[in-house]
């Protein structure tokens, strides 16, 4: 039981450690202190839902209906490409500052929708959580759900750590130039992921 949980935790953590579109967005929101609890909860709960589908056998369904992956591919490309352009534009603006957490510029609804898009429009998240974790869980037989709970726990630990630990960087991002550099880097990440996704 414990071995299944640890194996799931380790595999789940290995998938989300890489700097991707979702992680970059969570980091940015953590620095801004803007609706971060909602952001990390949406990311973690979304992963939990997808992992549950994978462990429950949804991976077989996606293999039978490949058009699902095709829709996710082009939808994800469009979203990442547009967000990359938005980040590049933001990096060229004259002034940047971390908004007061009591007076955030973006509404909770808007941030929630963007967070959902970063998760559910990313085809790679289906590959990682539904297909691969789902497939690995089969090796544990009756203990498959303990493996799945381990992977879910990894998502909660990672996203909460990333979102709230980002506040350590706040003094650095009081400088407008640092914020511009971050926006540019995020733009590069989003654009490269969009191109990779389109060519995959």
C-alpha positions, 0 to 999 in steps of 0.5 A: 500500500505504502509502496504504491502510494510512494510510486504514484507520488514520485511519478506524478511529481516527475511529470509536473516538475518541468517548467511548462505553461501551467507552472509558469502561470502559477509562478506568475500569479504567486508573485502577483499574489493574485487569487493564488489559492483559487489558482493552485486549487484549480490546478490540483483538483483538475489533476486529481480528476484527470488522474481518477479518470486515468486510474478508472480506465479512461485511457482506453476511451481516448485510444478508441476516440483519437479525435479527442486528442486532435481537438485538444491539440489545436485548441491548446495551440491556439490558447498558448499562441495567444497567451504568448503574444499577450506576454510579449506585449506585456513585456514591452509596456512602459510600467510594471508593478506587483498589484496590491492583493487587496486590489487585484487587476483581474477578477477571480472569474477571469483568473479561474477561466485562464487557469482552467484553460491552461490545464484542460487545453493542454494535451500533454496533461492528458498524456501524463495524467490519464494515459501514462499514470492510468497505465502505470496504475494497472501494475498495482492491481487492487492497489491501483487507487493508492498509486493514484492517490499518491500521484494526486498528492504530488500535484497538491504538494507541488502547486501549493509549494510553487504558488506560495513559495513564489512570494519569496521573489516579490522583492526582486519583482518590485523592479519593473525590469524584472517583471518585463524579463519574466513576461518575456520568458513566459512568452518564449515558454508559451510560444515554444510549447505552442509550436512543439504541440503543433508539430507533435 
